[in-house]
Amino acid sequence: MQLKRVVVTGLGALSPIGNDAQTFWQNLLEGKSGAADITKFDASDFKTRFACEVKDFEPLNFIDKKEMRRLDTFSQYALVCSDEAIADARLNDKSIDKDRVGVIWSSGIGGLLTFQEQIEAYSKRKEAGKNTARFNPFFIPKMILDIASGHISIKHGFRGPNFAVVSACASSTNALIDAFNYIRLGKADAFVVGGSEAPVTAAGVGGFSAMKALSSRNDSPETASRPFDLNRDGFVLGEGAGAIILEEYEHAKKRGVPIYAEMVGGGMSADGYHITAPHPEGLGARNVMLNALDDANMSINDIDYINVHGTSTPLGDISEAKAIKQVFGEAAYQLNISSTKSMTGHLLGAAGAVEALASILSVKNDIVPPTINHFTDDPTFDVQLNFTFNKSQKRLVRAAISNTFGFGGHNASVIFKKIES
């Protein structure tokens, strides 16, 4: 069967460095850090006291007060961010067959704040000798991570396939791959795809800190996320959302909507190694990029940019750099490589969508955002590789790979290229 082409027609972002796609993109190019002291709770007793929070976001500017009672923060982010992408793609036009528009929305954790608040309230009631059986009736609907896709479809009347994907930090990349496959098989005309995460809570920061996964550079939060730097000491927790409208090419062309790029392939793999540590030789990362290239029917010489997972952890960065060398060989020296997590922090289940968005805009605009906070070379890495340190670089970007790797050894990569008529 002839597979259909899949293109990007809408973008939305709600991030630590911008509350819409355009602001996010401009701040990426300028190398702005979203890291600062935590304001969402008192973190003074915590080993890590900073994060990349969404800033100046007032949900009541977008969501009815009554509806807010039903929404965890991650669902608020999902609704606002997806609204931007839907408007960008004009996906609410009367000509749209909403039976053929789906939503695949992801999160690594879901309603963490709701869960934390309900358990805290339960414990307080128990300590006070009060009735402990009282729970908020919205507790479960607010917490479950598939609820965001439900809210998006209900608001806009989209009646196509609707579900959530969870594969830790690879979640929203896996969501993109699922939507891509549905469209190219002719089972839908368009999808709202993305991810949202709101983990900057006492439980989130405490949990990741206990794993020794977070940077503890409290004296300089804005320089804490430093992928591929000798003195990297862990990732910076981030929050927010990214939304992408994927659409069948002829459907988009008929509607006359602008097209950002074409999605041409997706790959998945597992490390099969450890619940949190990457394979030391980067075997899962190698395989996932090879799988994406094979799916796209592309060669290593077709790729100009890799938006790497690049979390700023001692082991993860090494593993991914090894994988790139294994896949690309001598062609690796012609690539631009950058980690936008150096600016946004790690958005967990939303990272894939946010970083795919950065990759799409790089392809469209022929510019690569930087890996900021590089101060000291790490001799572990091949210094001839171009990690796009500290400053954006203009270049022809014919195609880009976006990598995401999650706890449990889940790996996913997607490829976007310039649109050809």
C-alpha positions in Angstrom: 0.0 0.0 0.0 1.1 3.6 -0.7 1.8 5.3 2.6 0.5 8.9 3.0 2.7 11.8 3.7 2.6 13.5 7.1 3.3 17.2 7.7 3.3 19.7 10.6 0.7 22.4 10.3 0.5 23.8 13.9 2.7 24.4 16.9 2.2 25.3 20.5 4.5 25.8 23.5 4.2 26.6 27.2 7.7 26.4 28.6 10.1 27.8 31.2 11.5 30.2 28.5 8.3 31.3 26.8 4.5 30.8 27.0 3.9 30.5 23.3 5.8 28.9 20.4 7.3 32.1 19.0 8.6 33.3 22.3 10.0 29.9 23.2 11.8 29.8 19.8 13.3 33.3 20.1 14.6 32.6 23.6 16.1 29.3 22.5 18.0 31.1 19.8 19.2 33.7 22.3 20.4 31.1 24.7 18.2 32.1 27.7 18.0 29.8 30.7 14.7 29.1 32.3 16.3 27.9 35.6 15.7 29.8 38.8 14.9 29.3 42.5 11.7 27.3 43.1 8.6 29.4 43.8 5.9 26.7 43.7 6.7 25.4 47.2 9.1 26.0 50.1 12.2 24.1 48.9 14.5 25.5 51.6 15.0 22.0 53.1 15.8 20.3 49.8 19.2 19.4 48.4 18.1 21.0 45.1 16.2 24.2 45.5 15.8 25.4 41.8 14.0 24.2 38.7 12.8 25.4 35.3 9.3 26.6 36.1 6.7 28.0 33.7 6.6 31.7 34.5 3.8 34.4 34.4 1.2 31.8 33.7 -2.3 32.6 34.9 -4.6 29.7 34.0 -7.8 31.7 34.7 -6.9 33.8 31.7 -7.6 30.7 29.6 -9.8 28.4 31.7 -13.1 28.9 33.4 -12.9 29.0 37.2 -15.4 26.1 37.6 -13.5 24.0 35.1 -10.2 24.6 37.0 -11.5 22.5 39.8 -11.3 19.5 37.5 -7.8 20.1 36.2 -4.4 19.2 37.6 -1.7 21.6 36.5 -0.4 19.2 33.8 -3.9 19.3 32.2 -4.1 23.1 32.4 -0.8 23.2 30.5 -2.1 20.7 28.0 -5.3 22.6 27.2 -3.6 26.0 26.8 -0.7 24.7 24.7 -2.9 22.6 22.5 -5.2 25.5 21.9 -2.3 27.5 20.5 -1.4 24.7 18.1 -5.0 24.1 17.0 -5.5 27.8 16.3 -2.2 27.9 14.4 -3.3 25.0 12.2 -6.9 26.3 11.8 -8.0 22.8 12.9 -11.4 24.1 14.1 -12.5 25.2 10.7 -16.0 24.1 9.7 -14.5 22.1 6.8 -12.7 19.7 9.2 -14.2 16.2 9.7 -13.8 15.9 13.4 -14.4 12.2 13.3 -11.0 12.0 11.6 -9.1 14.2 14.0 -7.5 12.4 16.9 -5.6 13.4 20.1 -2.6 11.6 21.5 -1.3 13.4 24.6 1.4 12.1 26.9 2.9 12.7 30.3 5.5 10.8 32.2 3.8 11.2 35.6 0.4 12.9 35.2 -1.3 14.6 38.1 1.5 14.5 40.6 0.4 17.6 42.5 -3.1 16.3 42.8 -1.9 13.0 44.2 0.4 14.7 46.6 -2.3 17.1 47.9 -4.8 14.3 48.4 -2.5 12.1 50.4 -1.3 15.0 52.5 -4.9 15.9 53.3 -5.7 12.2 54.1 -2.7 12.1 56.5 -3.7 15.3 58.3 -7.2 14.1 58.8 -5.9 10.8 60.2 -3.6 12.6 62.6 -6.4 14.8 63.8 -8.7 11.7 64.4 -11.2 12.8 61.7 -13.0 10.9 59.0 -10.2 9.7 56.7 -12.6 8.3 54.0 -13.2 11.7 52.5 -11.5 12.3 49.2 -12.1 14.9 46.5 -14.4 13.4 43.8 -12.1 14.8 41.2 -9.0 13.1 42.7 -8.8 10.2 40.2 -10.0 12.1 37.0 -7.5 14.9 37.8 -4.6 12.5 38.4 -4.7 10.0 35.6 -2.4 10.9 32.8 -4.8 10.1 29.9 -7.3 12.7 31.1 -5.5 15.5 29.3 -6.2 14.0 25.9 -9.8 13.5 27.0 -10.1 17.2 27.9 -8.6 18.3 24.6 -11.0 16.2 22.5 -14.0 17.2 24.6 -13.3 20.9 24.3 -12.8 20.7 20.5 -15.1 17.8 19.6 -12.4 15.7 18.1 -13.7 12.2 17.8 -10.8 10.3 16.2 -8.4 8.0 18.1 -7.8 9.3 21.6 -5.4 8.0 24.1 -2.2 8.6 26.2 1.3 7.3 25.8 3.7 6.8 28.6 7.3 5.8 28.3 8.8 8.2 30.8 10.9 10.9 29.1 10.3 9.4 25.7 6.5 9.7 26.1 5.6 12.5 23.7 8.1 11.3 21.1 6.3 7.9 21.1 3.0 9.9 20.8 4.3 11.5 17.7 5.3 8.2 16.2 1.8 6.7 16.9 0.0 9.7 15.3 2.4 9.6 12.4 1.6 5.9 11.8 -2.2 6.4 12.0 -2.1 9.2 9.5 0.2 7.6 7.0 -1.9 4.4 7.1 -5.0 6.5 6.2 -6.8 6.0 9.5 -7.0 9.8 10.4 -6.6 13.1 8.7 -4.9 14.9 11.6 -3.8 14.6 15.2 -3.2 16.9 18.1 0.0 15.4 19.6 2.0 16.5 22.5 2.9 16.2 26.1 2.7 18.1 29.4 4.3 17.7 32.7 4.0 19.5 36.1 6.6 17.8 38.4 7.9 20.9 40.2 6.3 19.8 43.5 7.8 18.6 46.8 7.2 15.0 45.7 8.8 15.5 42.3 11.8 17.4 43.4 12.3 15.2 46.5 12.0 12.0 44.5 14.4 12.9 41.7 16.8 14.4 44.2 16.8 11.1 46.2 17.8 9.3 43.1 20.8 11.7 42.8 19.6 12.6 39.3 19.3 16.4 39.8 22.0 19.1 39.7 22.6 20.6 43.1 24.2 23.8 41.8 22.0 26.1 44.0 24.4 29.0 43.8 23.9 29.3 40.1 20.7 27.8 38.8 20.9 29.4 35.4 24.2 27.6 34.7 23.3 24.3 36.3 22.1 22.5 33.1 25.4 22.0 31.2 25.2 19.1 28.8 28.6 17.7 27.7 30.5 20.0 30.1 33.2 18.4 32.3 31.5 19.6 35.5 27.9 18.6 34.7 26.3 17.1 37.8 22.7 16.2 36.9 19.6 17.5 35.1 17.4 20.4 36.0 13.8 19.6 36.5 11.5 21.4 34.1 7.7 21.8 33.5 5.5 22.8 30.7 4.0 21.5 27.5 4.5 21.2 23.7 1.9 20.6 21.1 2.3 19.6 17.4 -0.4 19.2 14.8 0.4 16.4 12.4 -1.7 16.3 9.2 -2.0 14.3 6.1 -0.2 16.2 3.3 -3.0 16.3 0.7 -5.5 17.2 3.4 -3.3 20.2 4.5 -2.6 21.2 1.0 -6.3 21.3 0.1 -7.0 23.5 3.2 -4.2 25.9 2.1 -2.6 26.0 5.6 1.1 26.8 5.9 3.3 23.7 6.5 6.3 23.9 8.8 8.0 20.6 7.9 7.4 17.0 6.9 7.6 14.2 9.4 9.3 11.3 7.6 10.3 8.7 10.2 10.2 7.4 13.7 12.3 4.8 15.5 11.9 3.0 18.8 14.2 0.7 20.8 15.0 -0.5 24.3 18.3 -0.5 26.2 17.5 -3.7 27.9 20.1 -2.7 30.5 19.0 -0.8 33.6 16.0 1.0 35.0 17.7 4.4 35.1 21.2 4.2 33.7 21.7 4.2 29.9 23.6 1.4 28.2 27.2 2.4 28.6 28.0 1.8 25.0 24.9 3.6 23.8 23.4 0.5 22.1 19.8 1.5 22.6 20.5 5.0 21.4 22.3 3.7 18.4 19.5 1.4 17.5 16.8 4.0 17.8 18.5 6.4 15.4 19.2 3.6 12.9 15.5 2.5 13.2 14.4 6.1 12.5 16.6 6.5 9.5 15.5 3.2 8.1 11.8 4.1 8.6 12.4 7.4 6.8 14.4 5.7 4.0 17.2 8.2 4.7 21.0 7.9 4.9 23.3 9.4 7.5 24.3 12.1 5.0 20.7 13.4 4.8 20.8 14.6 8.4 22.2 18.0 9.4 21.1 18.4 13.0 20.4 16.2 16.0 18.5 17.6 19.0 19.9 15.3 21.5 18.4 14.0 24.7 21.4 15.6 26.4 20.2 15.8 30.0 23.5 17.0 31.6 24.0 13.7 33.5 27.5 12.3 33.8 26.6 8.9 32.2 23.8 9.9 29.8 25.7 12.4 27.8 28.6 10.0 27.2 26.3 7.2 26.1 24.5 9.4 23.5 27.7 10.8 22.1 29.0 7.3 21.6 25.8 6.3 19.8 26.1 9.3 17.4 29.6 8.3 16.5 28.6 4.7 16.0 25.7 5.7 13.7 27.2 8.5 11.7 30.9 7.7 11.6 32.8 10.4 9.7 29.5 12.1 8.8 29.1 13.0 12.5 31.6 15.8 12.0 29.3 17.5 9.5 26.4 17.5 12.0 25.2 20.2 14.4 24.4 18.7 17.8 22.6 20.6 20.5 20.7 20.0 23.8 17.9 22.5 24.3 17.5 21.0 27.8 20.4 23.4 28.7 17.8 26.1 28.5 14.4 24.5 29.3 15.6 21.9 31.8 14.2 18.4 31.5 10.4 18.4 30.9 10.2 14.6 31.3 7.1 13.3 29.4 6.8 16.7 27.6 10.4 16.8 26.5 9.9 15.0 23.3 7.2 17.3 22.0 9.1 20.5 23.1 12.3 19.3 21.5 10.6 18.1 18.3 9.1 21.6 18.1 12.7 23.0 18.3 13.8 20.6 15.6 10.9 21.5 13.3 11.7 25.2 13.6 15.4 24.6 13.0 14.5 22.8 9.7 12.1 25.6 8.7 14.4 28.5 9.6 17.9 27.0 8.9 19.3 27.8 12.3 20.4 25.6 15.2 19.8 26.6 18.8 22.8 26.3 21.2 23.8 24.1 24.0 24.4 26.8 26.6 26.5 26.7 29.8 29.6 25.1 28.2 32.6 26.2 30.3 35.1 23.3 30.3 35.7 20.6 27.7 35.3 17.1 28.8 38.1 14.9 27.3 35.6 12.0 27.2 33.9 13.6 24.2 35.4 14.0 20.7 36.2 17.7 20.6 35.8 17.7 16.8 32.0 17.1 17.2 30.0 20.3 16.9 27.9 20.6 20.0 26.8 24.1 19.1 28.2 25.4 22.3 26.8 28.7 23.7 25.7 30.3 20.5 23.1 29.5 17.8 24.5 28.6 14.4 23.0 29.4 11.0 23.3 26.6 8.5 21.2 24.7 6.0 19.1 22.2 8.0 17.6 19.8 5.4 16.6 17.3 8.1 16.8 16.9 11.8 16.6 14.0 14.3 15.1 14.5 17.8 16.2 12.0 20.4 14.4 11.1 23.7 15.4 8.4 26.2 13.4 7.4 29.2 13.8 5.6 32.5 13.3 1.9 31.9 15.5 2.1 28.8 12.8 3.4 26.5 14.2 5.2 23.4 12.4 7.1 20.7 13.6 9.2 17.8 11.7 11.2 15.1 12.9 12.8 11.9 11.6 16.0 10.3 12.7 17.4 6.9 12.0 20.4 4.7 8.7 20.1 2.8 9.0 19.2 -0.8 6.0 19.7 -3.1 
